[in-house]
Amino acid sequence: MMPAPDSAPPPNVIWVLCDQLRAQALGHRGDPNVCTPNLDNLARNGTSFTHAVAGAPWCTPFRAAMLTSSYPHQNGCDRAPSALDPKRPTIAHAFRDAGYHTAYFGKWHLHGSNGDVYIPPDARGGFDHWIGYENRNAQYDTDVHGTNLETPTRLDGYETDALTDLLLNHLESRKTDHPAQPFFSVLSVQPPHDPYVAPPEFHRGRNPASIQFRPNVPPVDRIRDRFAVDLAGYYAMIENLDHNVGRLRDRLRQLDVDRDTYLVFFADHGDCLGSHGQQQKSSPWEESVRIPFIVGRAGGGRRMRTGTCDAVLNHLDIAPTTLGLCGITPPDWMLGHNYADHCRRGTALPDANTEPDSAYLQQVPAKQMAHSVNRPWRAVVTRDGWKYVCMPGHDWLLFNLNEDPYELANLAFDPAFARQRTRLLNRLRQWVHDTGDDFALPDE
């Protein structure tokens, strides 16, 4: 373990991972439908990666890549459900090797089931303390099991509230019994994944008729009528999540570890919610692939570099960046990039030419879901603001996101942009080659 460059004792880290929260649906990102003061404050006093993406915008593929820093076609988790090989090392093993206590609370979805099944200890990713569930889209009806709790036990109340309680109690216990040992903890909650239900107090006063749609939601009554209702619930769930982030920060302050603890907030993918007439995830639109990724100190901006970063941080980069925050050299088996120097004050900002110029995005199998794409695809998103997407053997989408952030003008078949299309196709071809993918790309 390398000494942590910006704090002594070594810093702690907490991941707050939510499900299906698109980057655009936060107050500080300009959404007028939602109020997120705690996350806005975390971003204001930390680093917000405004170009972060879900390289596989689907629960299981993202989560496996997040833990192992490998691509879905490399780790075997290319669809939901699929099982992560228990022998494959994860970020938990890397932190344990560095002397950290590791803990995980909440949704897992890495044991090969879309239902609520028992996760044996050897399939819990190497975490010292694990309490969770495989998958259950029922926020008021969630059972968990795990360390010292091998019999399924019903959570008391709403899922995000109850899982946050479990994490807070665990942190308090660790502070009392093991005050000197640094920790890496994960809070993984299902909301704001559908069904779009939050505690009543967060729904109160929220009228679907008042929802302000994104400009790329078609003005079609059947689309807007449905998604206005869904969005009202979605924003209520986000505000409840923000409330629990505030609870977490308050408890860390009470435990006097707030200044020594990084909070890393992100989602596994977004949710179209009517944009382009689409729903949910697994498509390459911005609302599906663009995720929030915020790194802050629970106690504020001390020792933090504050502002935004335009690096195209991908799912593979989350683990090495997290280790880098703690001054731990990522192990060789991690394939992602370490962006920690963008977050820590006192370190030189890296030259952008030494960092990835783009991110590789995948939907490996066709995903059968109404109001969605239902085709495999590959994509490249560049740091200079372009996106190219193809299906097997043919072009599909090309956008200049700098001038067209809502993706309203598809340039893939416009001869005036043929050079850009060729440039991006060649970059995608390099990603396919370098990662050992076998996707059939279009011809030149």
C-alpha positions as CSV (number, residue, x, y, z in Angstrom):
1,M,0.0,0.0,0.0
2,M,1.3,3.4,-0.9
3,P,0.9,6.2,1.7
4,A,-2.2,8.3,1.1
5,P,-0.9,11.6,-0.2
6,D,-3.6,13.9,1.3
7,S,-4.6,12.6,4.7
8,A,-3.4,10.7,7.8
9,P,-4.8,8.3,8.7
10,P,-5.7,6.8,5.3
11,P,-9.0,8.1,4.0
12,N,-12.2,6.1,4.0
13,V,-14.4,5.7,1.0
14,I,-18.2,5.2,0.7
15,W,-19.8,4.5,-2.6
16,V,-23.4,5.5,-2.9
17,L,-24.7,3.6,-5.9
18,C,-28.2,4.1,-7.1
19,D,-30.1,2.4,-9.9
20,Q,-31.4,4.1,-13.1
21,L,-30.6,7.8,-12.2
22,R,-29.7,9.7,-15.3
23,A,-27.1,12.5,-14.9
24,Q,-29.5,15.2,-16.1
25,A,-32.0,14.6,-13.3
26,L,-30.3,16.6,-10.5
27,G,-30.7,20.2,-9.4
28,H,-27.1,21.2,-10.1
29,R,-27.4,19.7,-13.6
30,G,-30.3,22.1,-14.4
31,D,-33.4,19.9,-14.0
32,P,-36.3,22.2,-12.9
33,N,-38.4,19.3,-11.6
34,V,-36.2,18.2,-8.7
35,C,-34.6,19.6,-5.6
36,T,-31.3,17.9,-4.5
37,P,-29.5,20.2,-2.1
38,N,-27.3,17.5,-0.5
39,L,-26.0,16.2,-3.8
40,D,-25.7,19.7,-5.2
41,N,-23.6,20.6,-2.1
42,L,-21.4,17.5,-2.6
43,A,-20.8,18.5,-6.2
44,R,-20.1,22.1,-5.3
45,N,-17.5,21.1,-2.8
46,G,-16.0,18.2,-4.8
47,T,-15.5,17.1,-8.3
48,S,-18.3,16.3,-10.7
49,F,-17.4,14.2,-13.7
50,T,-20.0,15.7,-16.1
51,H,-19.1,13.4,-19.0
52,A,-19.2,10.1,-17.0
53,V,-20.9,7.2,-18.8
54,A,-22.3,3.8,-18.2
55,G,-20.4,1.7,-20.7
56,A,-23.0,-1.0,-20.4
57,P,-26.3,0.6,-19.4
58,W,-27.9,-2.4,-17.8
59,C,-27.7,-3.5,-14.2
60,T,-25.6,-6.6,-14.1
61,P,-23.1,-5.7,-16.9
62,F,-22.4,-2.4,-15.3
63,R,-22.0,-3.7,-11.7
64,A,-19.6,-6.5,-12.8
65,A,-17.5,-4.0,-14.7
66,M,-17.6,-1.6,-11.8
67,L,-16.3,-4.2,-9.3
68,T,-13.7,-5.9,-11.5
69,S,-12.6,-3.1,-13.9
70,S,-13.2,-5.4,-16.9
71,Y,-15.6,-5.3,-19.8
72,P,-18.8,-7.3,-19.9
73,H,-17.6,-9.6,-22.7
74,Q,-14.4,-10.2,-20.7
75,N,-15.9,-11.0,-17.3
76,G,-18.9,-13.1,-18.5
77,C,-21.6,-10.7,-17.2
78,D,-22.9,-9.3,-20.4
79,R,-26.6,-9.4,-19.6
80,A,-29.1,-9.4,-16.7
81,P,-29.2,-12.0,-15.3
82,S,-25.7,-13.4,-15.4
83,A,-23.3,-14.5,-12.6
84,L,-20.0,-13.0,-11.7
85,D,-17.3,-15.7,-11.3
86,P,-16.6,-15.9,-7.5
87,K,-12.9,-16.5,-8.3
88,R,-12.6,-13.2,-10.1
89,P,-11.0,-10.5,-7.9
90,T,-12.9,-7.3,-7.2
91,I,-12.1,-3.9,-5.7
92,A,-13.0,-5.4,-2.3
93,H,-10.0,-7.7,-2.5
94,A,-7.7,-4.8,-3.4
95,F,-8.9,-2.7,-0.4
96,R,-8.6,-5.7,1.9
97,D,-5.0,-6.2,0.7
98,A,-4.4,-2.6,1.7
99,G,-5.6,-3.1,5.2
100,Y,-9.2,-1.8,4.8
101,H,-12.4,-3.2,6.2
102,T,-14.9,-3.6,3.4
103,A,-18.7,-3.7,3.6
104,Y,-21.6,-3.9,1.1
105,F,-25.3,-3.1,1.7
106,G,-28.1,-3.5,-0.8
107,K,-28.8,-4.6,-4.3
108,W,-26.3,-7.1,-5.8
109,H,-27.7,-8.6,-9.0
110,L,-24.5,-10.5,-9.8
111,H,-25.6,-14.1,-8.9
112,G,-27.4,-15.0,-12.1
113,S,-31.0,-14.3,-11.2
114,N,-33.6,-11.6,-11.8
115,G,-35.4,-12.8,-8.6
116,D,-34.7,-12.8,-4.9
117,V,-32.3,-15.7,-4.3
118,Y,-29.8,-16.5,-1.6
119,I,-26.2,-15.3,-2.2
120,P,-23.7,-17.7,-0.6
121,P,-20.7,-16.1,1.2
122,D,-18.2,-17.1,-1.5
123,A,-20.3,-15.2,-4.1
124,R,-20.3,-11.8,-2.3
125,G,-17.4,-10.2,-4.1
126,G,-14.9,-10.6,-1.3
127,F,-16.5,-8.1,1.0
128,D,-15.8,-8.6,4.8
129,H,-19.3,-7.6,5.7
130,W,-22.2,-8.1,3.2
131,I,-25.9,-7.6,3.7
132,G,-28.0,-7.5,0.5
133,Y,-30.3,-9.1,-2.0
134,E,-30.0,-10.2,-5.6
135,N,-32.8,-8.2,-7.3
136,R,-36.3,-7.1,-6.2
137,N,-38.2,-4.2,-7.7
138,A,-40.4,-3.6,-4.7
139,Q,-39.2,-0.7,-2.5
140,Y,-41.6,-1.5,0.4
141,D,-41.2,-5.3,0.2
142,T,-37.5,-6.1,0.3
143,D,-35.8,-8.9,2.1
144,V,-32.0,-8.9,2.8
145,H,-29.6,-11.5,4.1
146,G,-25.9,-11.8,4.7
147,T,-23.3,-11.4,7.4
148,N,-24.8,-12.6,10.8
149,L,-28.2,-12.5,9.0
150,E,-28.3,-15.7,6.8
151,T,-32.1,-16.0,7.2
152,P,-34.0,-13.5,4.9
153,T,-35.2,-10.5,6.9
154,R,-37.7,-7.9,5.8
155,L,-36.4,-4.4,5.7
156,D,-38.5,-2.0,7.8
157,G,-40.1,0.6,5.6
158,Y,-38.8,2.1,2.4
159,E,-35.7,0.5,0.9
160,T,-33.4,3.5,0.6
161,D,-34.2,4.6,4.2
162,A,-33.8,1.2,5.6
163,L,-30.5,0.3,3.8
164,T,-29.1,3.7,4.8
165,D,-30.0,2.8,8.4
166,L,-28.0,-0.4,8.1
167,L,-25.0,1.4,6.8
168,L,-25.2,4.1,9.5
169,N,-25.4,1.4,12.2
170,H,-22.5,-0.4,10.8
171,L,-20.3,2.7,10.6
172,E,-21.2,3.5,14.2
173,S,-20.2,0.0,15.3
174,R,-16.9,0.1,13.4
175,K,-16.1,3.5,14.9
176,T,-16.6,2.1,18.4
177,D,-14.9,-1.3,17.9
178,H,-12.2,-0.6,15.3
179,P,-11.6,3.2,15.2
180,A,-8.2,3.0,13.6
181,Q,-9.0,0.8,10.6
182,P,-9.9,2.6,7.4
183,F,-13.0,1.4,5.6
184,F,-14.5,1.0,2.1
185,S,-18.3,0.7,2.2
186,V,-20.9,0.5,-0.5
187,L,-24.6,1.6,-0.2
188,S,-26.4,0.1,-3.2
189,V,-30.1,1.1,-3.5
190,Q,-32.7,0.2,-6.1
191,P,-34.4,3.6,-6.3
192,P,-35.0,5.6,-8.5
193,H,-35.5,2.4,-10.6
194,D,-39.2,1.7,-11.4
195,P,-41.8,1.2,-10.0
196,Y,-41.6,4.9,-9.4
197,V,-42.8,5.0,-5.7
198,A,-41.3,7.0,-2.9
199,P,-42.4,7.6,0.7
200,P,-45.7,9.7,0.8
201,E,-44.0,12.9,2.0
202,F,-41.9,13.0,-1.1
203,H,-44.9,12.7,-3.4
204,R,-46.8,15.3,-1.6
205,G,-47.6,18.4,-3.8
206,R,-46.1,16.8,-6.9
207,N,-48.4,17.1,-9.9
208,P,-47.6,15.1,-13.1
209,A,-49.3,17.9,-15.1
210,S,-46.5,20.3,-13.9
211,I,-43.6,18.1,-15.2
212,Q,-41.3,20.0,-17.6
213,F,-40.2,17.5,-20.3
214,R,-36.8,17.4,-21.9
215,P,-37.0,18.8,-25.5
216,N,-36.4,15.3,-26.9
217,V,-39.6,13.8,-25.5
218,P,-42.0,13.6,-28.5
219,P,-45.2,15.8,-28.3
220,V,-47.3,12.7,-28.5
221,D,-50.1,12.4,-26.0
222,R,-49.8,8.7,-25.2
223,I,-46.0,9.2,-24.5
224,R,-46.3,12.4,-22.5
225,D,-49.4,11.2,-20.5
226,R,-47.6,8.0,-19.4
227,F,-44.2,9.5,-18.6
228,A,-45.5,12.5,-16.8
229,V,-46.8,10.1,-14.1
230,D,-43.6,8.1,-14.1
231,L,-41.5,11.2,-13.9
232,A,-43.4,12.6,-10.9
233,G,-42.6,9.4,-9.0
234,Y,-39.0,9.3,-10.3
235,Y,-38.3,12.8,-9.0
236,A,-39.9,12.0,-5.6
237,M,-37.5,9.0,-5.4
238,I,-34.5,11.1,-6.2
239,E,-35.4,13.6,-3.5
240,N,-35.7,10.8,-1.0
241,L,-32.2,9.5,-2.1
242,D,-30.8,13.1,-1.7
243,H,-32.4,13.2,1.8
244,N,-30.5,10.0,2.7
245,V,-27.2,11.3,1.4
246,G,-27.8,14.2,3.8
247,R,-28.4,11.7,6.6
248,L,-25.2,9.9,5.8
249,R,-23.1,13.1,5.8
250,D,-24.6,14.1,9.1
251,R,-23.8,10.8,10.8
252,L,-20.2,10.9,9.5
253,R,-19.9,14.3,11.0
254,Q,-21.2,13.1,14.3
255,L,-18.7,10.2,14.2
256,D,-15.9,12.8,13.5
257,V,-14.8,10.9,10.3
258,D,-16.4,13.3,7.8
259,R,-13.2,15.0,6.9
260,D,-11.4,11.7,6.4
261,T,-14.1,10.1,4.2
262,Y,-14.7,10.3,0.5
263,L,-18.3,10.1,-0.7
264,V,-18.5,8.8,-4.3
265,F,-22.0,9.1,-5.7
266,F,-23.0,7.5,-9.0
267,A,-25.6,5.4,-10.8
268,D,-25.4,2.2,-12.8
269,H,-27.2,3.8,-15.8
270,G,-29.9,6.2,-16.6
271,D,-33.5,6.1,-17.7
272,C,-35.0,7.5,-20.9
273,L,-38.4,8.2,-19.4
274,G,-39.9,9.3,-22.8
275,S,-36.9,10.9,-24.4
276,H,-36.9,9.8,-28.1
277,G,-40.1,7.8,-27.1
278,Q,-37.9,5.3,-25.2
279,Q,-38.1,3.9,-21.7
280,Q,-35.6,2.8,-19.2
281,K,-32.1,1.7,-20.2
282,S,-30.0,-0.4,-22.6
283,S,-30.1,2.2,-25.3
284,P,-27.3,4.6,-26.4
285,W,-29.2,7.8,-25.9
286,E,-27.8,10.3,-23.4
287,E,-30.6,9.8,-20.9
288,S,-29.6,6.1,-20.8
289,V,-25.8,6.2,-20.8
290,R,-24.9,9.5,-19.1
291,I,-24.6,9.1,-15.3
292,P,-23.8,11.3,-12.4
293,F,-20.4,10.7,-10.9
294,I,-19.5,13.0,-7.9
295,V,-16.4,12.7,-5.7
296,G,-16.5,14.7,-2.5
297,R,-15.4,14.7,1.1
298,A,-18.3,14.1,3.5
299,G,-17.0,17.1,5.5
300,G,-16.7,19.5,2.6
301,G,-14.1,20.8,0.2
302,R,-11.0,20.6,2.4
303,R,-8.2,18.8,0.4
304,M,-10.6,18.5,-2.5
305,R,-10.2,19.9,-6.0
306,T,-13.6,21.5,-6.7
307,G,-15.3,22.0,-10.0
308,T,-16.1,19.8,-13.0
309,C,-14.1,17.4,-15.1
310,D,-14.8,16.6,-18.7
311,A,-13.0,13.2,-18.7
312,V,-15.2,10.4,-20.2
313,L,-15.0,8.3,-17.0
314,N,-16.4,4.8,-17.8
315,H,-17.6,1.9,-15.6
316,L,-14.1,0.3,-15.7
317,D,-12.6,3.5,-14.3
318,I,-14.6,3.6,-11.1
319,A,-12.5,1.0,-9.2
320,P,-9.0,2.3,-10.0
321,T,-10.1,5.9,-9.4
322,T,-11.5,4.9,-6.0
323,L,-8.3,3.1,-5.0
324,G,-6.3,6.1,-6.3
325,L,-8.2,8.5,-4.0
326,C,-6.6,6.5,-1.1
327,G,-3.2,6.5,-2.6
328,I,-3.4,2.7,-3.4
329,T,-1.9,1.6,-6.7
330,P,-4.6,-0.2,-8.7
331,P,-3.6,-3.9,-9.3
332,D,-2.5,-5.0,-12.8
333,W,-5.8,-6.9,-13.4
334,M,-7.8,-3.7,-13.4
335,L,-8.1,-2.4,-17.0
336,G,-9.6,1.0,-16.3
337,H,-8.0,4.5,-15.9
338,N,-7.3,6.1,-12.5
339,Y,-8.8,9.7,-12.5
340,A,-8.1,10.4,-8.8
341,D,-5.7,13.3,-9.5
342,H,-8.7,15.3,-10.9
343,C,-10.2,15.1,-7.4
344,R,-7.4,15.7,-5.0
345,R,-6.0,19.2,-4.2
346,G,-2.2,19.4,-4.2
347,T,-1.7,17.0,-7.1
348,A,-0.9,18.2,-10.6
349,L,-3.7,17.9,-13.1
350,P,-2.9,15.3,-15.7
351,D,-2.3,16.2,-19.3
352,A,-5.5,15.2,-21.2
353,N,-3.3,13.7,-23.9
354,T,-2.2,11.0,-21.4
355,E,-5.8,10.0,-20.6
356,P,-8.4,8.1,-22.7
357,D,-9.8,10.2,-25.5
358,S,-13.0,8.3,-25.5
359,A,-15.2,5.6,-23.8
360,Y,-16.3,2.3,-25.2
361,L,-20.0,1.5,-24.8
362,Q,-21.7,-1.9,-25.3
363,Q,-25.1,-3.6,-25.4
364,V,-23.9,-7.1,-26.0
365,P,-27.2,-9.1,-26.4
366,A,-30.5,-7.8,-27.7
367,K,-32.7,-6.8,-24.7
368,Q,-36.3,-7.5,-25.3
369,M,-38.3,-4.7,-23.7
370,A,-41.2,-2.6,-25.0
371,H,-40.4,1.0,-26.1
372,S,-36.7,0.3,-26.4
373,V,-34.1,-0.6,-29.0
374,N,-34.0,-4.4,-28.7
375,R,-30.8,-4.7,-30.8
376,P,-27.1,-5.2,-29.9
377,W,-25.0,-2.2,-30.5
378,R,-21.6,-0.7,-29.9
379,A,-20.7,3.0,-29.4
380,V,-17.8,5.4,-28.8
381,V,-18.2,8.7,-26.9
382,T,-15.3,11.1,-27.3
383,R,-13.9,13.6,-24.9
384,D,-14.3,16.2,-27.7
385,G,-18.0,15.8,-27.7
386,W,-19.0,13.3,-30.4
387,K,-20.9,10.0,-30.2
388,Y,-21.1,7.3,-32.8
389,V,-23.3,4.2,-32.5
390,C,-23.6,1.2,-34.8
391,M,-25.7,-2.0,-34.9
392,P,-24.1,-5.2,-36.4
393,G,-22.8,-4.4,-39.8
394,H,-24.3,-0.9,-40.2
395,D,-24.3,2.6,-39.0
396,W,-27.0,3.9,-36.7
397,L,-26.3,7.2,-34.9
398,L,-23.9,10.1,-35.1
399,F,-24.2,13.2,-32.9
400,N,-22.2,16.3,-32.2
401,L,-23.2,16.6,-28.5
402,N,-21.5,20.0,-28.3
403,E,-24.2,21.6,-30.5
404,D,-26.9,19.0,-30.1
405,P,-27.0,17.8,-26.5
406,Y,-30.6,16.4,-26.9
407,E,-29.5,14.3,-29.9
408,L,-32.1,15.6,-32.3
409,A,-30.0,15.7,-35.5
410,N,-28.6,12.3,-36.5
411,L,-25.6,12.9,-38.8
412,A,-24.7,9.2,-39.5
413,F,-26.0,9.4,-43.1
414,D,-25.1,13.0,-43.9
415,P,-22.3,13.1,-46.5
416,A,-21.2,16.4,-45.0
417,F,-20.1,14.5,-41.9
418,A,-18.5,11.5,-43.6
419,R,-15.0,12.3,-42.3
420,Q,-16.3,12.4,-38.7
421,R,-18.1,9.2,-39.2
422,T,-15.0,7.5,-40.5
423,R,-12.8,9.0,-37.6
424,L,-15.2,7.6,-35.0
425,L,-15.7,4.3,-36.7
426,N,-11.9,3.8,-36.8
427,R,-11.7,4.7,-33.1
428,L,-14.5,2.2,-32.3
429,R,-12.7,-0.4,-34.4
430,Q,-9.6,0.1,-32.2
431,W,-11.7,-0.3,-29.0
432,V,-13.1,-3.6,-30.4
433,H,-9.7,-4.8,-31.3
434,D,-8.0,-3.8,-28.0
435,T,-10.7,-5.3,-25.8
436,G,-11.0,-8.6,-27.7
437,D,-14.6,-8.0,-28.7
438,D,-16.1,-9.9,-31.7
439,F,-18.7,-7.3,-32.8
440,A,-19.3,-7.1,-36.5
441,L,-18.6,-3.4,-37.4
442,P,-19.8,-1.6,-40.5
443,D,-17.5,-1.4,-43.5
444,E,-15.4,1.6,-44.1
